[in-house]
Amino acid sequence: MTATVSMVGAGLMFDVVTPPGVEATPVEPVVQTLALTGAAAAVAGPAEGATAPVEPTADASPDGKPAEPEPVASVPVASTPAETPAQAPEDEAPADVPAEQDAADEAPAEPSVAPSAPGLFAPPAEGRLLTDVVEADQDFSMVGVTWDADAEAGTDVRVEVRVREGDGWSDWVLLELNDAGPDDGTEEAALAADVISTEPLVTDTADAVQVRVQADGEVPDDLSAVVIDPGTSPADAVETSDAPLSAADASIARPAVVTRAQWGAVESQRRCNPSYSSRVVAAGVHHTAGSNTYSASQGAAVVRGIYAYHTGSLGWCDIGYNFLVDKYGKVYEGRYGGMDRAVRGAHSGGFNDRTFGVAALGNYQTASAPTAMVSAIGRIIGWKLGVHGASATAKVTLTSAGGGTSRYPSGRSVTQDAIFAHSDVGYTACPGTNLRARLGTIRSTAALWTVGDMKGNLVTPVRYPGAPRTDLLTYDRGNGARFVFGQRGNALLDPKTRSTWSKGWTHLVEAEVDGSSGTEVVAYDRSTGRVVVLDVRADGSTPTLLTTQWSAGWTDVVAVETDGTTRSELVVYNRSTGRQLVIEIDLGRKLTRTLTQSQWSRSWTHLSGMTVGGKPGSAMSVYNRSTGRHLVLGVSGNRFSRTLSESAFSPGWDVVRPLEVDTTSRSELLTYKSSNGRMVLSDLGSTGRTSTMTISSWSPGWTDIMVVSVDGTAGDEVLTYNASSGRMVTTDLDRAGRPRTIG
């Protein structure tokens, strides 16, 4: 199924091709709130340093379920498991080096969450509570604990929980207190439930829960356990496509995202409409502090459970995070309102304005942060910052709204990294020591993916020796940003490298100048005459091969092959004077030299090298948009001096591009009108004479059509580009010239 999409103010655009698969449907979680009661006197236990917990008896009760534990507090062992060493922050990669790809850092088997601290329930008993065992009405796989924010309670409340799973009880698990929430003074804050809560724990299927609490003073007397069954959907196990999945805002540089519809969001659970900031300038990195033991097919269920907890139990408008990322690197759309828009979240209390939150599913205080997850966090942050024209490596000034766990009072201006840890702005351990240690990698990856608004860029395909497929090089004349995009599916989607070139280049020309069968890029500045020849390598780097100086004012620079070698020459032409040169590039001697010069008539608007009679580059197509005159010129002695054919086309064609679609070793000619979308594909025959193959109606507005190779076949595909919107579509033309959108 193909969906044509558009997005205002975003990056380069593609039509989205959604592969067939299991249809996603809304899944409504089942939520039950269980009142917790117990006795403080019952929790006095062995002193700190006790070596083993008291486990429930293995004898079954008369109803066949495991016997309930005696009301004696189990005490954690005196020493906690060794923590996985935190990874040191990584230096940011140079701008022209591919992003980190550490395949060895897969999601390992990790402890569920942080273990209880030693001696947590040591005497005296005051300020400690062990609740009764409470059975749920249905099985659940997520549990959180809440209590009234106005309840009399001591400070530093610590909550542990264990659940009955199958034939036994889990270990006691310490739950982090929830440290996120809406900003004070907002509509969402007014709607939110007046409760204090823990982060939810993800478990295997469980049917009963028990809680124990310690506080520096009284424990809350109105504790509740919120148990959630997030349900299942056949779509949960479906892997995300390599193509962008959201028809609402797919761009050339947006990573694949599991949309709300795909993870099964029930939109009626939202309690209010989204609110928006003026723009996005920063991103907060979080972890959900739950279990790390979920499988690759369980991520969607975990997201549904968090959504139900945030909206149903905490009373927020929606899930608090803008994106969530599982340990396998799958990205999930969070808060409703548009992935590309400045939707205000509830992820960093006091600092939700002009920011967005990305949460890693799991607890990364003790567990290592898998590379797949870290890279995915960097990619989605970079994409969204780029949409809003923000930098991934800048410092930004944010103003605190105060409240909650914010480190700063309302009205305080704070300078932070554009990609910050939640603990930078709040009193919290979030996102955990080990994920915080990877912020350097997240920032460098995000910098690569901060593509942003690509309107009006120069765009050219590039090819590598021995590689059948094409990459794409783009250049922003305004700020000098240069990207090389690699392939995802049949679309040129993934940034491989970025760097900053000098500003002002007016021409980027794909040429083969070193005889390697790959292509180089010739950059020319019409206003100054500067020329640089760059090698584009498979890793996306672009080292300089040659710099030189030409005269200024050339309106057209075209790569051709005039002398029977495998190397390109360049044809330069001035539309105002009609002057035309054929120039050779000599990399060995680091120079360019003029082979021939000619006087052509003026005002040719479209020049392209082409194949006639099975000889690549052996002819040139020239077209005058005002008159409709079209010539096919043959080469002799490095001069295009022989007219092979002359045709009277209609005037006004915006694109006149030779290409090869039928594997006959000669070019066809594609003509296109931007005003009405009319496309005509013509066969040039062995002598260059044109005959119409097919006529199609394309969408209007394309400003350039480039020849690419994305499917590995002998025939060319075309990449259409709209410089006004940045939108791109990859189209395959069959041997009869019939178009088919593929990416």
Secondary structure, DSSP 8 states (H G I E B T S, - for coil): -EE----TT-S-B--EE------------EEEEEE--EESGGG--S-TT--------S-B-TTSSB----S------SS---------------TTS-----TT-------SS----TTTT-S--TTEEEE--EEEEEEEEEEEEEEETTS---EEEEEEEEEEETTEE---EEE-B------TTSHHHHHS-SEEEB--EEEEEEEEEEEEEEEES---SS-EEEEEE----GGGG----SS---TTS-BTT----B-HHHHT--GGG--S---B-S---EEEEEE--S-S---TTSHHHHHHHHHHIIIIIS--SS-S-SEEE-TTS-EEE-SSS-TTS-B--SSSTT--TTEEEEEESS-TTTS---HHHHHHHHHHHHHHHHHTT--SS-EEEEE----TTBSS-TT-EEEEESEEEHHHHBSS-TT-HHHHTTHHHHHHHHHHH-----TT-EEEEEE-TT--SEEEEEE-TTT-EEEEEEEETTEEEEEEEEEE--S---EEEEE--SSSSS-EEEEE-TTT-EEEEEE--TTS---EEEEEE--S---EEEEE--SSSSS-EEEEE-TTT-EEEEEEEETTTTEEEEEEEEE--S---EEEEEEETTEEEEEEEEE-TTT-EEEEEEEETTEEEEEEEEEE--TT-SEEEEE--SSSSS-EEEEE-TTT-EEEEEE-TTTS--EEEEEEE--S---EEEEE--SSSSS-EEEEE-TTT-BEEEEEE-TT--EEE--
